[in-house]
Structures are given as structure tokens and as C-alpha cells.
Amino acid sequence: MRILRDFLLAIRTVVALPFIILLLVVLKIFLRDMDIAED
């Protein structure tokens, strides 16, 4: 049962990683646009 839980956790981590990276990229672009707008 514990192996199954670790397996599901690994799948969740692998699935979540691209979303986290995408979120960081969008956030960085958004902040850069705000900096440009301020000038």
C-alpha cells in the first residue's frame, strides 16, 4: 500500500512540475511588462 502511495505522489509531482514552471514563466513575463509600463 505504501508503494502505491509513493507512486501516486511521484505521478502528482511529475504532473505538477510543468504547471509550476509555466506559472513562473508567466509571472516573470507579467512582472517584466509591469516594469516596462512604469517607465
Steps between C-alpha positions, in 0.01 A plus 500: 500500500786739583663435161174599330486823701860588407418420136199732500707772669767465231237526225350807665844663523580427134162638394532810718854595391411632149213704646731655762761585233229648276369707791850635574555592134164680481574681826843611373352629172222677691749671733717602204196653326414692818857637516478611136162665564640699793769672294 
